[in-house]
Amino acid sequence: MDWTYLLIVTVEIIFVIVALLGGFAYMTLVERKVIGRFQLRIGPNQAGPYALLQPIADAVKMIFKEEIIVSNADKVVYMLAPAISVGFALSAFAVVPFGPAVHLFGREIPLQIADVNIGVLYILAMGGIGTYGLVLAGWSSGNNYSLLGAMRTTAQMVSYELPMGIFVASVVLGAGTLTLNGIMSVQRPWYMWLWLWVAFPFYFTVMLAETNRSPFDFPETENELISGFQTEYGGIKFALFFMAEYINMITAAAVMTVVFFGGWRGPLAAQFPLLGIFYFVLKTFIILLLFLWVRASFPRLRYDQLMSFSWKLMLPISLIYLAGTAVLVVLV
Amino acid sequence: MELVLFLIFGFLALVGSLGVILSRNVVHSALFLLLNFLMLGLLYLVLGAQFLAVSQFIVYAGAIVVLFLFVIMLIGSESVGDFVSKGRRVAAYLGMFLALFFFAGLAYAVGVRVFLPPQGAPGFGAIESVGKLLFTEFLVPFELVSILLLVAMVGAIALAHQVWPAPSREPKE
């Protein structure tokens, strides 16, 4: 057992978790500000300069709220659900390379927690299991609105996992490897890059649905289901669901950065690792802004539209794209 | 190290599978099943079979149990209640017989023939070796299984999809 290796990995894990939680906290602020501007409002502006203390105020408020467990709830599952959500959301980030390797204390330290050879599949798996948090929350609350929200979540997740998986398979087919590092560094001729970017709008749309972001935020749908699966949750337990949603969003954006836009690569990034991390964060942030832009621009779909959109449009498109990729890979 | 991990995951997998049959609440059973699947996946990981582990997570833990939960919530039978009391004795005897049969088969398999190398042979369960095997040695069974799945899916849809006479919107004269 190599104890220094264990130590390095532990430090990296703590670093990533802190970064993700900080990212979550300030993403909520950015979202409120940006959406506010879209709607010709100012957004939060009270707590500190530029409302920079707003996330802290929110966190303090959430933590000190009274813990309420509804009497109809299945207690164990009710408490377990937010933990499952956050736990798997955090662990999905483990395979994302967020910077070039750094040389510290005479060792080469890759800025990636685990470079497993099935990295892409690992992210799919963590996303799939993280869904249980939402489903169980809806079921265990003992509330019909929550249950409906949970059922919508299941149907939506299962439907959109298919086109997502097929797009991922196409990317893997084009790159010839399953590791995120490999997909990021693969050398493509320009037409393969163009072909790859053809998939980006579709993949982005599917990821909107997978992360339950507007206009696909059916698990809540507050005008029909109060607040969907999280109706009966308050205080820090509600905040955990919120956290999981944002961390999923950040991970999805980070994966898109790695797969479609070269991850941390950029001018001089290999020489200065910090610059690489900066490029990575910048690219991820731009994609996150896309998420917000979509939320401010589109109304929510109807539920039947959601289903037919996945099965009748996204799935055929993804299959055609997969076939096209296969043809390109073989012929070119 | 591997032995300790094996004991932990194996114990939790056993807890999961016992929980499936012992809990009175169907949703709890499904959750124990999920625990069992996850622990099986981790056992694959201990063997070094990353691809097998992740496909276990995606297919069984991620998709199949979600569908179970969906159906349970759809028909709303959270607790078994008296639903099983009819013919329970017959079912118990039959089940015991089958379980014995299955256990004997398993014991034979473990005792006489060792299928798996004990400590992951190089490339065991890795995506390259699985893919190569599927598309060379086991190509025909692989394609047959996919046809079988397709037939099962079409059959299920054909059985479940009732064609209702189109409701006439206009009031009858």
Interface residues (C-beta under 8 A of the other chain):
Chain A: M1 D74 V77 V116 N117 I118 L121 Y122 L124 A125 M126 G127 G128 I129 T131 Y132 V135 L136 W139 L147 A150 M151 T154 A155 M157 V158 E161 L178
Chain B: M1 N25 V27 H28 L31 L34 L38 Q50 F51 V54 S55 F57 I58 A61 G62 A63 V65 V66 L67 L69 F70 M73 L74 A126 I127
